[in-house]
Amino acid sequence: MGRFIIEGGSCLFGELAPQGAKNEALQVICATLLTPEKVIITNIPEISDTLILIDILKNLGTQVERIDKGVFSFQSIQLNISYLKSQEYFTLAGSLRGSLMIVGPLLSRFGIGIIPQPGGDKIGRRRLDTHFHGFEALGATITYDGLHSAYLVEAKQLKGCYMLLDEASVTGTANLIMASVLANGTTTIYNAACEPYLQQLCIILNSMGANIQGVGSNLLTIIGVTSLKGAEHAILPDMIEVGSFIGLAAMTASEITIKNVGFHQLGIIPESFRRFGIKMERKGDDLFVPSQEHYEIESFIDGTILTVADAPWPGLTPDLLSIFLVIATQAKGSVLIHQKMFESRLFFVDRLIEMGAKIILCDPHRATVIGLDKSQYLRAIRMSSPDIRAGVALLIAALSAKGTSTIEYIEQIDRGYENIDLRLNAIGAKIIRQ
């Protein structure tokens, strides 16, 4: 188990470039299973989650070549489907939630998919019903193996249908899109997630020969085709990293330029930070965040306390609520953070309270933060990373704190952020990896 030793209290200065979007990478890597032709993907973040998924594809029989840093080619001519029953597969696939998205492509092309109970962040219940109800609507049968906690999905030929998703699940929508592109007939998916990751998945699939209409909306129409071809695809910058770096600049009163942010795909993220009083300037496709000693949270127009809540796109992504919660601890003013989607994501606030933050955890979904306006700096403590986003939020808190903090179980952070210690050290942070 690794750990970070963080010497806090330093102002950072320089440029940071966001990695490729993790969530998009997991989807488009799975999409390469839909064709026997070569697919080249650039800007893949080489983090543990994507590398594990790539290993799964290799073991299945996909020919994978690392052409350059972040550039991989995939060619799935013949696959060893029996690998899906191996213990090695169960171990690897069970370690990350993104592995669930290989089921849609395998079911669509080969008529079978097996997935163990997926792993990932421990942030509360993350049900799989949307995936499996959609597969069943397309004509698949689902068998649950209680002994191995695994799901077997089978279908001789998927048939297009109309489906209304019970929730706008990002991974669920991605899985069902990939299952539908080779199905017989037309599939209509209503209440589809429409995050930039999903839009990018549709873009690569259409470039491979799929026929997906309504991209960017919550109503997708997919006309099945008989086969898909190869393609090349570039992954967007990771908007979660962009938001993390904005929060880092605010908490540490640092001057940071975030390069090539993919501004048009950021949605309401920049405006959400501005509501916390954080200044930033767009320079082309870069974001310049100046050093600010103080920033003040807005109130609603009627003077009531600001509430920040996650919502399906184009609402605020839940992956950034941990960052907003942390930056609120040193703001002037108060805010209610409402994490609607996941019931265990706010429990890390105990560590922030131990560091001296004024936070009231109202229930598993809501926390009220009373900002200290930097009149009292956070204290350095020893803590552990419960999930990717909370881990980075705690890292930001530690970098702003006075003294030396320790964060254990940094493998969680490594799942989503590539070489985060090296990149932050390059602009003045003091982080030691042990």
Wavefront OBJ file of the C-alpha trace (Angstrom):
o trace
v 0.000 0.000 0.000
v 1.526 3.317 -1.100
v 1.265 6.692 0.549
v 1.946 10.374 -0.071
v 3.867 12.548 2.367
v 2.737 16.131 1.692
v 4.390 19.266 2.978
v 1.613 21.844 2.773
v 1.533 25.618 2.708
v 3.364 26.295 -0.557
v 2.033 28.447 -3.379
v 2.260 26.772 -6.765
v 3.116 28.447 -10.049
v 3.172 27.172 -13.608
v 1.283 25.163 -16.181
v -0.655 21.917 -15.892
v -2.025 19.895 -18.794
v -5.034 17.658 -18.090
v -4.719 14.014 -19.064
v -7.159 12.310 -21.397
v -10.607 11.720 -19.939
v -10.633 8.504 -17.914
v -14.364 7.871 -18.297
v -14.246 8.335 -22.060
v -11.160 6.120 -22.376
v -12.868 3.191 -20.631
v -15.816 3.426 -23.022
v -13.937 3.749 -26.308
v -11.439 1.022 -25.385
v -14.397 -1.339 -24.931
v -15.823 -0.168 -28.273
v -12.771 -1.557 -30.092
v -14.176 -5.056 -29.430
v -16.963 -4.352 -31.932
v -14.769 -4.657 -35.025
v -12.075 -7.024 -36.339
v -10.290 -4.036 -37.882
v -7.632 -1.858 -36.255
v -8.711 1.046 -34.055
v -6.151 3.658 -32.956
v -6.898 5.752 -29.876
v -4.790 8.714 -28.778
v -4.592 10.620 -25.479
v -5.380 7.552 -23.355
v -4.454 8.282 -19.725
v -2.046 5.581 -18.570
v -3.649 5.102 -15.182
v -4.299 1.839 -13.397
v -7.976 1.572 -14.429
v -7.310 1.963 -18.159
v -4.229 -0.272 -18.048
v -6.176 -3.060 -16.308
v -8.902 -2.812 -18.948
v -6.280 -2.991 -21.687
v -4.835 -6.112 -20.019
v -8.300 -7.698 -20.061
v -8.568 -7.063 -23.801
v -5.083 -8.470 -24.378
v -5.945 -11.621 -22.466
v -9.158 -11.961 -24.481
v -7.057 -12.032 -27.635
v -7.115 -8.419 -28.793
v -3.858 -7.415 -30.470
v -2.755 -4.321 -28.554
v 0.208 -2.139 -29.470
v 1.449 0.844 -27.496
v 2.574 3.137 -30.307
v 3.572 6.065 -28.120
v 2.708 7.500 -24.733
v -1.061 7.479 -24.571
v -1.388 6.113 -28.111
v -2.600 2.533 -28.534
v -3.880 0.413 -31.400
v -6.433 -2.353 -30.843
v -7.424 -5.152 -33.217
v -9.897 -7.814 -32.092
v -9.872 -10.328 -34.938
v -10.447 -13.513 -32.976
v -11.194 -13.620 -29.284
v -10.842 -16.359 -26.706
v -14.310 -16.167 -25.163
v -13.455 -18.980 -22.730
v -11.142 -16.498 -20.983
v -14.300 -14.912 -19.545
v -14.660 -17.957 -17.282
v -11.111 -17.812 -15.899
v -10.171 -16.763 -12.380
v -7.702 -14.234 -13.784
v -10.512 -12.506 -15.670
v -12.729 -12.472 -12.584
v -9.931 -10.895 -10.563
v -9.102 -8.187 -13.109
v -12.690 -7.382 -14.109
v -13.775 -7.325 -10.479
v -11.237 -4.602 -9.681
v -12.814 -1.823 -11.735
v -16.322 -0.786 -12.665
v -15.396 0.087 -16.252
v -14.981 -3.617 -17.040
v -18.777 -3.860 -17.087
v -18.774 -2.115 -20.466
v -17.159 -5.024 -22.298
v -20.488 -6.899 -22.018
v -22.329 -4.744 -24.568
v -19.722 -5.156 -27.348
v -19.189 -8.877 -26.658
v -22.911 -9.555 -26.557
v -23.460 -7.614 -29.767
v -20.662 -9.273 -31.730
v -20.275 -12.706 -30.150
v -23.604 -13.306 -28.429
v -22.189 -13.717 -24.930
v -20.801 -11.677 -22.090
v -19.770 -12.529 -18.518
v -19.058 -10.014 -15.821
v -18.311 -10.456 -12.112
v -19.662 -7.943 -9.629
v -17.616 -4.924 -10.711
v -15.281 -3.043 -8.397
v -14.384 0.640 -8.368
v -14.999 3.381 -5.835
v -16.706 2.511 -2.558
v -19.256 5.313 -2.716
v -22.475 3.454 -1.950
v -24.832 1.329 -3.994
v -24.239 1.454 -7.742
v -26.878 -0.819 -9.156
v -26.626 -2.577 -12.514
v -30.337 -2.789 -13.317
v -30.187 -0.241 -16.155
v -27.637 -2.369 -18.009
v -29.437 -5.666 -17.608
v -32.980 -4.415 -18.206
v -31.702 -2.890 -21.441
v -29.991 -6.113 -22.527
v -33.201 -8.029 -21.833
v -35.206 -5.534 -23.891
v -32.824 -6.217 -26.777
v -33.527 -9.958 -26.475
v -30.749 -11.195 -24.186
v -31.167 -13.571 -21.265
v -29.463 -12.917 -17.925
v -28.301 -15.654 -15.564
v -26.832 -14.851 -12.163
v -24.185 -17.180 -10.715
v -24.435 -16.655 -6.975
v -21.437 -18.869 -6.243
v -19.092 -16.610 -8.217
v -21.147 -13.385 -7.961
v -21.155 -13.144 -11.755
v -23.660 -12.401 -14.503
v -23.929 -14.392 -17.751
v -25.590 -12.496 -20.622
v -26.461 -14.382 -23.815
v -28.304 -13.710 -27.088
v -28.245 -15.345 -30.515
v -29.204 -12.089 -32.232
v -30.085 -8.838 -30.549
v -33.152 -7.055 -31.892
v -33.733 -3.329 -31.875
v -36.430 -1.972 -29.589
v -37.669 1.093 -27.751
v -36.434 1.511 -24.185
v -36.953 4.162 -21.535
v -34.048 3.993 -19.077
v -34.991 4.114 -15.407
v -31.991 6.375 -14.794
v -29.647 8.323 -17.059
v -26.749 6.003 -16.248
v -23.529 6.891 -18.089
v -22.074 3.374 -18.145
v -25.528 1.894 -18.711
v -26.145 4.115 -21.725
v -22.685 3.341 -23.114
v -23.202 -0.405 -22.721
v -26.597 -0.316 -24.418
v -25.348 1.849 -27.286
v -22.556 -0.637 -27.976
v -24.982 -3.560 -27.732
v -27.385 -1.864 -30.185
v -25.076 -0.838 -33.025
v -24.963 -4.387 -34.470
v -28.513 -5.334 -33.473
v -31.237 -6.176 -35.985
v -33.435 -3.153 -36.620
v -33.767 0.185 -34.867
v -33.170 0.859 -31.164
v -34.465 3.989 -29.462
v -32.986 4.907 -26.086
v -34.895 7.582 -24.153
v -33.520 9.173 -20.980
v -30.045 8.366 -22.271
v -27.081 9.973 -20.552
v -25.547 12.634 -22.801
v -22.225 13.511 -21.128
v -19.339 14.496 -23.434
v -17.968 10.963 -22.836
v -21.117 9.494 -24.385
v -20.984 11.949 -27.250
v -17.401 10.911 -27.934
v -18.370 7.230 -27.839
v -21.080 7.902 -30.431
v -18.610 9.846 -32.566
v -16.098 6.997 -32.715
v -18.848 4.427 -33.356
v -20.285 6.512 -36.205
v -16.792 6.854 -37.686
v -16.588 3.030 -37.531
v -19.785 2.795 -39.588
v -22.521 2.807 -36.945
v -25.694 4.822 -37.449
v -26.431 6.742 -34.238
v -28.712 9.773 -34.361
v -29.496 12.329 -31.667
v -25.932 12.501 -30.333
v -25.736 14.994 -27.455
v -29.403 14.602 -26.521
v -31.219 12.221 -24.180
v -33.030 10.554 -27.097
v -30.834 8.305 -29.221
v -31.890 6.419 -32.317
v -29.575 3.589 -33.355
v -30.111 1.837 -36.676
v -28.295 -1.486 -36.540
v -25.619 -2.314 -39.118
v -24.055 -5.657 -40.008
v -20.425 -4.785 -39.252
v -18.095 -2.012 -38.171
v -14.706 -0.968 -39.530
v -11.563 0.498 -38.017
v -11.085 4.139 -37.040
v -8.856 6.662 -35.289
v -10.044 8.634 -32.285
v -8.630 11.285 -29.922
v -9.847 11.368 -26.317
v -10.956 14.692 -24.835
v -9.104 16.367 -21.951
v -10.411 15.150 -18.593
v -12.868 17.760 -17.316
v -12.584 16.293 -13.794
v -8.857 17.016 -13.783
v -9.532 20.522 -15.072
v -11.927 21.101 -12.174
v -9.462 19.559 -9.721
v -6.730 21.954 -10.858
v -9.038 24.981 -10.541
v -9.811 23.903 -6.972
v -6.108 23.355 -6.263
v -5.259 26.881 -7.417
v -7.979 28.384 -5.218
v -7.083 26.440 -2.066
v -3.356 27.153 -2.285
v -3.631 30.759 -3.577
v -1.607 29.667 -6.589
v -1.264 31.000 -10.120
v -1.865 28.124 -12.513
v -2.484 27.955 -16.248
v -4.412 24.849 -17.268
v -3.534 24.012 -20.868
v -5.839 22.697 -23.598
v -8.892 22.182 -21.419
v -11.427 21.450 -24.184
v -13.418 24.484 -23.024
v -16.550 23.805 -25.039
v -16.935 20.402 -23.328
v -16.698 21.805 -19.778
v -20.365 22.775 -19.592
v -21.244 24.636 -16.372
v -18.025 23.692 -14.559
v -16.249 27.084 -14.962
v -19.382 29.017 -13.982
v -19.863 26.780 -10.934
v -16.378 27.708 -9.686
v -17.091 31.384 -10.344
v -20.077 31.123 -7.992
v -17.526 30.301 -5.295
v -15.755 33.566 -6.095
v -12.873 31.905 -7.954
v -11.532 34.066 -10.749
v -10.338 32.580 -14.013
v -9.683 33.775 -17.509
v -10.076 31.861 -20.736
v -7.123 32.259 -23.099
v -7.926 30.363 -26.277
v -8.381 26.791 -25.053
v -6.404 27.448 -21.859
v -7.724 28.519 -18.459
v -5.656 30.958 -16.406
v -6.397 30.913 -12.667
v -4.715 33.841 -10.893
v -3.518 33.752 -7.305
v -6.311 34.708 -4.898
v -5.861 35.142 -1.175
v -9.639 35.217 -0.643
v -12.752 34.139 -2.528
v -16.390 34.509 -1.537
v -19.312 32.159 -2.146
v -22.363 33.714 -3.753
v -25.804 33.535 -2.177
v -28.960 32.931 -4.139
v -30.729 36.066 -5.452
v -33.093 36.079 -2.464
v -30.144 35.998 -0.063
v -30.460 32.350 0.972
v -27.496 30.007 1.249
v -26.145 28.625 -2.022
v -26.871 24.962 -2.713
v -24.579 23.049 -5.065
v -25.910 19.702 -6.246
v -24.918 17.120 -8.817
v -27.200 16.279 -11.730
v -27.117 14.367 -15.017
v -25.395 16.268 -17.819
v -25.595 19.135 -18.603
v -25.885 19.515 -14.827
v -22.850 19.465 -12.541
v -20.935 16.191 -12.572
v -20.921 14.344 -9.218
v -17.205 13.679 -9.639
v -16.432 17.304 -8.747
v -18.566 17.715 -5.622
v -15.680 16.536 -3.426
v -13.539 19.336 -4.875
v -16.252 21.967 -4.309
v -16.668 20.801 -0.738
v -12.960 21.174 -0.016
v -12.585 24.635 -1.557
v -15.630 25.798 0.408
v -13.772 25.158 3.669
v -11.465 28.142 2.997
v -13.983 30.407 1.250
v -15.862 33.334 2.745
v -19.484 32.321 3.217
v -21.403 29.074 3.502
v -22.761 26.483 1.100
v -24.880 23.346 1.171
v -23.332 20.508 -0.854
v -25.987 18.010 -1.974
v -24.612 14.744 -3.358
v -27.742 13.184 -4.834
v -26.355 10.248 -6.786
v -24.137 8.393 -4.320
v -24.848 7.777 -0.668
v -21.335 7.297 0.717
v -19.341 9.925 -1.130
v -19.458 12.555 1.604
v -18.142 10.409 4.439
v -14.595 11.657 3.814
v -15.596 14.962 5.442
v -14.643 13.409 8.788
v -11.020 13.863 7.734
v -11.614 17.511 6.806
v -13.293 18.129 10.172
v -10.248 16.597 11.844
v -8.133 19.077 9.846
v -10.137 21.939 11.338
v -12.831 22.515 8.699
v -16.287 23.618 9.832
v -18.635 21.103 8.230
v -21.969 19.720 9.334
v -22.738 16.355 7.750
v -26.531 16.588 7.663
v -27.061 13.064 6.290
v -25.261 10.767 3.800
v -26.197 13.079 0.927
v -25.836 16.611 2.320
v -23.133 18.625 4.040
v -23.155 22.261 5.099
v -19.772 23.983 4.934
v -19.051 27.180 6.871
v -16.073 28.771 5.163
v -13.098 29.891 7.256
v -12.044 32.619 4.767
v -8.467 31.485 5.437
v -8.591 32.993 8.912
v -7.611 29.543 10.140
v -5.629 27.156 7.953
v -6.326 23.448 7.882
v -4.153 21.226 10.067
v -1.933 18.472 8.711
v -3.074 14.954 9.651
v -2.710 11.305 8.638
v -5.584 10.020 6.493
v -6.452 7.530 3.751
v -8.015 7.840 0.305
v -11.497 6.247 0.212
v -12.054 6.769 -3.526
v -10.513 8.554 -6.506
v -12.239 11.925 -6.167
v -12.192 12.144 -2.369
v -8.518 11.161 -2.498
v -7.638 14.106 -4.722
v -9.821 16.419 -2.644
v -7.849 15.361 0.448
v -4.594 15.865 -1.459
v -5.670 19.430 -2.263
v -6.597 19.970 1.386
v -3.187 18.643 2.476
v -1.358 20.946 0.040
v -3.164 23.933 1.566
v -2.645 22.835 5.186
v 0.164 23.904 7.477
v 2.551 21.063 8.268
v 3.135 17.569 6.946
v 0.200 15.309 6.057
v 0.151 11.652 5.098
v -2.361 10.079 2.718
v -2.495 6.291 2.739
v -3.897 3.993 0.067
v -2.935 6.278 -2.802
v -3.646 3.441 -5.229
v -7.164 4.869 -5.298
v -5.822 8.218 -6.529
v -3.613 6.473 -9.112
v -6.729 4.850 -10.558
v -7.822 8.224 -11.902
v -4.841 10.604 -11.960
v -1.646 9.843 -13.865
v 1.586 10.724 -12.022
v -0.257 13.410 -10.066
v 2.626 13.792 -7.593
v 5.219 14.384 -10.339
v 3.055 16.856 -12.199
v 2.256 18.887 -9.087
v 5.840 18.774 -7.837
v 6.915 20.308 -11.166
v 5.007 23.504 -10.290
v 6.137 23.748 -6.669
v 4.278 21.131 -4.637
v 6.139 19.030 -2.080
v 4.829 15.479 -2.370
v 6.873 12.363 -1.630
v 5.614 8.989 -2.800
v 6.507 6.035 -0.576
l 1 2 3 4 5 6 7 8 9 10 11 12 13 14 15 16 17 18 19 20 21 22 23 24 25 26 27 28 29 30 31 32 33 34 35 36 37 38 39 40 41 42 43 44 45 46 47 48 49 50 51 52 53 54 55 56 57 58 59 60 61 62 63 64 65 66 67 68 69 70 71 72 73 74 75 76 77 78 79 80 81 82 83 84 85 86 87 88 89 90 91 92 93 94 95 96 97 98 99 100 101 102 103 104 105 106 107 108 109 110 111 112 113 114 115 116 117 118 119 120 121 122 123 124 125 126 127 128 129 130 131 132 133 134 135 136 137 138 139 140 141 142 143 144 145 146 147 148 149 150 151 152 153 154 155 156 157 158 159 160 161 162 163 164 165 166 167 168 169 170 171 172 173 174 175 176 177 178 179 180 181 182 183 184 185 186 187 188 189 190 191 192 193 194 195 196 197 198 199 200 201 202 203 204 205 206 207 208 209 210 211 212 213 214 215 216 217 218 219 220 221 222 223 224 225 226 227 228 229 230 231 232 233 234 235 236 237 238 239 240 241 242 243 244 245 246 247 248 249 250 251 252 253 254 255 256 257 258 259 260 261 262 263 264 265 266 267 268 269 270 271 272 273 274 275 276 277 278 279 280 281 282 283 284 285 286 287 288 289 290 291 292 293 294 295 296 297 298 299 300 301 302 303 304 305 306 307 308 309 310 311 312 313 314 315 316 317 318 319 320 321 322 323 324 325 326 327 328 329 330 331 332 333 334 335 336 337 338 339 340 341 342 343 344 345 346 347 348 349 350 351 352 353 354 355 356 357 358 359 360 361 362 363 364 365 366 367 368 369 370 371 372 373 374 375 376 377 378 379 380 381 382 383 384 385 386 387 388 389 390 391 392 393 394 395 396 397 398 399 400 401 402 403 404 405 406 407 408 409 410 411 412 413 414 415 416 417 418 419 420 421 422 423 424 425 426 427 428 429 430 431 432 433 434
